[in-house]
Amino acid sequence: MPVHYGSGSEPFYLIGHVGRLLWRYRAELAPLYWLAGCLLAGSWLHKVHPNWWPLIVLAGIAGIVVLAVRPAKVLARFPLLERWRVRVWGAGFIAFVTQWLTAATIHGATAGPMESFAIIGTGVFAVPWLWREDRRRLTRVRIIRDHFPDTADAAGLTGARMVSAVMDKWGWTARIKLRRGQTYSDVVKALPELESALGARIGGTRAEPVTDDASQFTLRLVETDPHAQPIVWEPRAVPVVGKSRASITQPVTVGVFEDGAPITVPLLRKHVLIGGATDSGKSGLLNVILARIAECGDAIAWGIDLKKGMELAPWSSVLQILATDNDSAERLLQAGVDELEKRAEFLMGRGRREWYPKFDAPQLFIIIDEYAELSKKAQRLADSISRRGRAVAVVLLIATQRPTQKAMGESSALRSQMNIRFCLRVNERPDVDLILGVGKLSAGWDATKFDGPGKFFVSGPGMDTPRRGRAYLITDADVTETATTYARPGSAADQLADTAGTGRPESRSQRLSGGPETIGAPATVSGPEMALWATLRDAPPEGVTAGVLQDATGKGRAWVYKRLKAGQADTTIASPSYGRWRAVRPPAGDPCRPARRQHRPDPGRRHRRRPRQPATRSLTVTVHGLSQSPGISRAPAR
Ligand SMILES: Nc1ncnc2c1ncn2[C@@H]1O[C@H](COP(=O)(O)OP(=O)(O)OP(=O)(O)O)[C@@H](O)[C@H]1O
C-alpha cells in the first residue's frame, strides 16, 4: 500500500519521533518512568484492589530475598548484581517502592504527602542510578555513535555508520555498517586515521570482520588495557571432593582476551604451533599449556628441549621422557611414531577412527621447544607424526621463532598440519602469514604491534577473528608447584631418582645432557585396553586365561571380565574353551576388521604371534634395544 507523506502525517511523525527518543534515552529517563509507574499503579490499586497490599509486601520481601541469595540464573541475566553496591541500592529501592505502594494501595496515591514522598524517593534513588560509571560511559558511547558519520568521514570511510554499541569494563565495542562497496580491508588500512578521529590512544582500536556480512565490521576501542599488566596465573582449583584431575577432552584456558573473556583452546587431538620472535613469550606460553596438560589425568607429555633442558627440565616430574640432544630427540620421536602406529592398528581392529583419551589411554603430547634446532631425521619423524598422529591422539606442541620452510624442514608439510596456532610478537610482517597461514596479515592479524611478552593472536577451530589475547604469566614458583602437584609416577624425574637409588652410573647431568639414558626405554602410553586387545589377538587357538590378561594389562579380574563380556556380546572375542579367550576376526568384507584367522593347532605354544597380512606392519616395536609388544605397553600408573 502506498504511503502518502503530507501535512496530515506530521503529527504522527512527531509522535513517532518523541516515542523513539523516549525509548532511546530510557536509561536516563528511568527515574521519571519509575515515578509515573508508581503513581499510576498506586491509584489503580487503591481504586480497584485496596486489599491487595499484603501481596505487595510479599512481592517486596521476595525481591529482597532474591538479591540476598543471588541465584545463578538471576546473576547470569543481571551480572551487575555481582557488585555489593548494586545489591544494596536494589534492596533499598525495592523496600522503598514496596512501602510506598502499600501505603498508596490502602490510602490512595495522592493522599496527604504521598506525592511528595514519591518525588523525594525518586530523587534519592535516581542519583546513584544516573551516576553509575557504566551509565556515564554509555552516554559517551551514544555521543560517539551520533557523531560517527563525521568520524568515519575524517577517517576516509565516508558513509559508514554505527548501528549498535555496547560498553564493558575496558572500553566499548560497536557494530559498523559500511557504505556499499567499502570492504573490511579498507577498514584495516584506515585504522590509524580512525584512531586519530576518535581521539583514541595509538593501538587502542581493533577491527574484526563480521564473517556472515561483508558490509559490516566490529570496531573495538580499548580505553583501559586489561593486558597492560601481566595476567596472574590461575591454576585449576583442586576440588576436595569429585574429580581431582581435569580432562583433555575439555578446552583449556591459557589467558584472557582484551575484553576480559577467558581464552579457551581445545587441545583434544590437535597439533599446536607457537611462533614468535625471541623474548616474545613463547616458552612462557608453552609452560602455561604444559601446566594445563599436567592438570589433565587423560594426557601425558614427552619433551624435547635442545637448550639442554633449560626450559623443560623443571617439568621433569610431569614429563615421561625428556630429550635434550638430537640423538635422544630422534629416539623419542621414533617412539612417538611407533606409538601412533600401534594405536592406529588398535583402532583399525576395533573399527574405530579416533582415539578417545581416557585415564588409562591418554592423549600423548610431544612437546618440542625450538623446532628449528632438530636434526633433519628428527624433523622427518615429527613431520610423520603431524600427518598421522591427530586421529590417534599423538600430537605435537611446537614452539619456534620463525617457521620458515627452511626452519621447518625442506619437505615439511608440518606447518599446514597445525590445528591451533599462536602468533606472538614477530619482527617482520610476513612472519604472521608464516605462523598463522597465508592471508592473515592482510585480514588484520598484525602481530608486529604487540608491545609486551605473552601477547598473541590465536587461530584455530572457532577462532577465526584477530582477537588479541595475553597468556597467563606462569612464574618459576608456579611451575614448581604445578609440577609437584601433578607429578606422575614413572616420570623423567622418577627415572632419575631410580638411577640414583640403584647406584647406576648415570648422573643427573648425564641424563639432562641427552645421553641414551635420558630417554631410556620410553614408557609407552597406549594403556591396558590396548594391551588386552593385543594379548587376545595374539592368543593361541585355545585362548588365554583371565590371569594372563590380568598380567598383560595390570588390571584386576573385574576389569578384565567386564571387557571380555562386552567383547563376547559384540562377537569380537570368543571363548574356545572354558575359562579361555581370544580375539576372533570380524566378518570378512569389513576393511576395519581383520578377517577370520586360520589356526593350526599348536598346543606346545602359548603366545605365538599370528601370521601377518602382507600389508600389515609388524607390531613388534624395538625401542633402544628393547623389544616390546604393544600388548604389554605400560600405561603410566596413576
Ligand atoms: N604472559 C606473559 N606475561 C608477562 N611476561 C611474560 C609472559 N610470558 C613471558 N613473559 C616474560 O617475557 C620474557 C621472555 O619470555 P620467554 O622466555 O618465554 O620468551 P621466548 O620467546 O621463549 O624467548 P626465547 O626465544 O629467547 O627463548 C621473560 O622475562 C618472561 O618473564
The ligand as a Gaussian input file, in Angstrom:
#p B3LYP/6-31G(d) Opt

LIG

0 1
 N       52.421000     -13.964000      29.575000
 C       53.431000     -13.194000      29.968000
 N       53.174000     -12.055000      30.640000
 C       54.196000     -11.256000      31.041000
 N       55.502000     -11.536000      30.840000
 C       55.817000     -12.658000      30.185000
 C       54.801000     -13.539000      29.699000
 N       55.414000     -14.569000      29.071000
 C       56.743000     -14.336000      29.158000
 N       56.988000     -13.199000      29.814000
 C       58.318000     -12.620000      30.101000
 O       58.973000     -12.344000      28.880000
 C       60.323000     -12.731000      28.913000
 C       60.637000     -13.653000      27.750000
 O       59.814000     -14.787000      27.840000
 P       60.173000     -16.177000      27.144000
 O       61.498000     -16.686000      27.619000
 O       59.014000     -17.059000      27.342000
 O       60.314000     -15.723000      25.625000
 P       60.786000     -16.595000      24.403000
 O       60.032000     -16.113000      23.239000
 O       60.690000     -18.053000      24.715000
 O       62.304000     -16.178000      24.261000
 P       63.482000     -17.013000      23.538000
 O       63.079000     -17.141000      22.103000
 O       64.667000     -16.144000      23.737000
 O       63.555000     -18.320000      24.258000
 C       60.543000     -13.385000      30.260000
 O       61.181000     -12.451000      31.098000
 C       59.172000     -13.662000      30.802000
 O       59.091000     -13.495000      32.201000

